[in-house]
Amino acid sequence: VNALTLFSVGWLLGSWPYDRLYLKPAAAGVLAAGGAWLAKLALQPPPGLVAVLVIGPVFVVLFAAFTVGLRLSDSDRQFLGSFWAAIKRRLPAVVGRNA
C-alpha cells in the first residue's frame, strides 16, 4: 500500500522523494548484511542473544567500512565534522571528571 501511494504521488504530482544518494547506504547495507551472513556461517555462534552480540558488531563495522568505501556525501561529511567537534568539546569535561 505504501509503495502504491508513493508511485501515485510521483505520477500525479511529478515529485519523487528519493534520488541516487539513497543508493549508497542501501548498497552498503546489502553488502554488510552479506558479510554478516558470511561471518555467521564462518563463526557459527550459538543461536539467540550471543549471535546478536557477535554478528551485530560485525554488521556495524562492515556497514561503516562500506559506507566510507563508497565515498561519503557532502552532507555526511558535514554531519561527521560537527559530531566530532561536539565530542572533542565534551571529552575534556568527561575525562577531567573521572581523573
N, C-alpha and C positions, 0 to 999 in steps of 0.2 A: 504494500500500500504506500509506503514512504517513497519507494522508487517511482511509482506511478505519479504521485504528487510532484516529485522533483521534475520528472520529464514533462508533465503538463504545464508546470510553471515556466520551465525553459522554453517550451513550444509557444505558449500563449504570450509571455512577456519578452521573450528573446533574451532572457538573462540566465546565466549559468553560474552557480556559486563556486564551482571548482575550476582549477586550471592545472597546468603542468607542475606547479610547485607541490601539489599533493602526491605526485608520483614518487618522489624521492623517499619520503618517510614510509610510504606504502611498500616500496621495493625493499627498503631497509628492514621493515617488519617481516616481510615474507622471507627474506634471506636469513634474518636472525631466528625466525621460527624453524626454518630448515636446519640451521646449525644447532639449535637447541634440541631438535628431534634427533639429530645425529649424535649429539652428546648423550642424550638419554639412552640411545642404543649402545653406545660405547661404554658408558659408566654403569648402566643398569642399576640405578638406585632403587631401594625398596619403595613400593607404592605409598602414596599418602603425602603427609607433610614433609617428610625427608626428601622426596622427589622434588617438591616445590622449592625447598631450601637449597637444593643442589642445582637444579636446572634453571630456576628463576634468575640467579645472578649471571649464569651463562648467557641467557637471553638478553639481559640488560647490557652486558659488556659487548655482545655481538651487535646489538641494535645501535649502541653508541659508535662502535667502530665502523659499521656500515654507513651510518648517517654521516660521519666525518669523511669516510672514504668516498661517498657520493657528492661531496662538497656541500658545505653549509651555505644556506642562502644569506642574503644581507640581513634580513630580519632575525635569523638565528644568531648570527654573529653579534648583532646589536644586543639581543637579549642576554647572551652569554657574557658579553662585556659588562653590562650593567649588573648582572647577577654576581660576577666575580668581584666587581668593585664593592658591592654590598658585603660580600663575605670578607674581603680584606679590611673593610671598615669595622666590622663586627668582631673579627678574630682577635685583635689585641685585648679587647674588653673581656672576652671569654677566657683567654689564656691567662690574663693577669688575675682574674678572679680565682682560678684554680691553682695558681702557683703559691 
